[in-house]
Amino acid sequence: MHDDLGKSEAALIAARRDDLAALRSCGRDPFVQVRYSVDASAADVLAQSAYLGPEERAAGRTLHLAGRLMLKRTMGKTIFADLHDRTGRIQLYLRKDELGEERFADWKAIERGDLLGVAGFMFRSKLGELTLHVTEFTLLAKALRPLPDKWHGLQDVEKRYRLRYVDLIVNPQVLQTMMARSRILAETRRFIDGHGFYEVETPTLLHVAGGASARPFLTHVNALDQELQLRIATELNLKRLIVGGMERVYEIGRIFRNEGIDTTHNPEFTMLELYAAYWNVDDMREFNEALIAHLVEMVTGGADELRLGEKSISFRRPFARIGYLEGIARYSDGRFTRERLLDPVGAAAVAAELGLPTSPTHGHALDKIFEAVLEPHLLQPTFVTDYPAVISPLAKRKAGDPELVDRYELFCASMEVSNAFTELNDPDDQRARFEAQVAERAQGDTEIPEPDWDYVRALEYGMPPTAGIGIGMDRLVMLLTGQVSVRDVILFPLQRQHG
């Protein structure tokens, strides 16, 4: 591996390798360790020892912890150190007269970043800090590279994402965010499973990537000698399972869209898609609201309000609602009316009035108008309802108003969190909309997918009335953990390759 090391860092690495050689010469090679019996964590022992008074020692069993040394302070014949594990930090206390001169001397070769197993008992120091009095220790791995400076840390954003493993070590809040993400996804599954849904897995490699408007990634399968696409949604295969009789299905999986990278977009992301036979969009909205409110209560310990930067966001039910066309009219002081927006020529004129680039299709223009006019005002959780059919090729038309569909999108902090609708189950209508998409693709809208004609055939076998939803899990985790960039909730966000 190529490294551009400064002279100071190279010297530090050389010194650490010398320390490793010294340990090995004494028969204490840290890399021969195969396991360490851990029976406690930092957070647990601190909580269990909270009752201790000044200089009071805990009685009972010897505790065994393991983690990474993050600070060492040698004061003559005693050492204070900070050990970090996945639950937090604990102070260590070691004495030369207890460990013996030889073992105490080993600490000269132990540095910040090294991994240790420690055994001992808890006490509260004179200064009032709960501390582990170490009676035995084992070096489990030697860090041959120095960690970033303990005061300034790893602050370069691009380097943080590229060296995420270092970011997790030196920035505890990043580690907490990523562990919170894991808990949020697990709780989401528990909530959905509790409503009688089956979790399934559908293919990532597809002949036709449909179910959304996005450019797919292309790949070649040698075994078949065919060009395939990475999925841009799981929708069509999940609805095939509804046709097949599974009735309630969901998938939390990776989605791939060949699009830009910004604070709310990463080309590889995690999406929850869920479908329920015999539900409509109103049933799905109730379910969606209950799920989000439940997750907010989980991360806040029972509250219904979150902080996102300087903003306070209330998830008290019911969430606000506003119609798609109604909202654009409201925030344009009535200038952008339904009649103008639903007419292709009128929508193009509105886009031009807003100074937006020329759109290849009517639907594309509507999307850009919405993003410019209504979306910035959707700070609090808001269901935007009654979308135009022209931008909703898979949704059922609204009874009595065929220009609109039974669809909503949930917005919060001015970004889309979920998208749901009563599914179109009329195969003839679906075929006609796919044919319209073919014409739009010909006009130059590269984000419109190729039609999946086999999906039309599946509908011809009969799909029950169904509601479906897609929830961007990365954006949801952003909200629930107070992050402002999607890359801060993805462990390994996509980046340019480091030269």
Buried (B, 14 or more C-beta within 10 A) or exposed (E): EEEEEEEEEEEBBEEBEEBBEBBBEEEBBBEEBEEBEBEBBBBBBBEBBEEBEEEEEBEEEEBBBBBBBBBBEEEEEBBBBBBBBEBBBBBBBBEBEBBEEEBBEBBEBBBBBBBBBBBBBBBBBEEEEBBBBBBBBBBBEBBBEBBBEEEEBBEEEEBBBBBBEBBBBBBBEBBBBBEBBEBBBEBBBEBBEEEEBEEBEBEBEBEBBBBBBBBBBEEEEEEEEEEBBBBBBBBBBBBBBBBEEBBBBBBBBEBBBBBEBEEBBBBBBBBBBBBBBEBBBEBBBEBBBEBBBBBBEBBBEEEEEBEBEEEEBBBEEEBEBBBBBBBBBBBBEEEBBBEBBBBBEBBBBBBEEBEBEEBBBBBBBBBBBBEBBBBEBBBBBBBBBBBBBBBBBBBBBBEEEEEBBBBBBBBBBBBBBBBBBBBBBEBEBBBEBBEBBEEBBEEEBEBBBBBBEEBBEBBEEEBBEBBBBBBBBBBBBBBBBBBEBBBBBBBEBEEEEEE
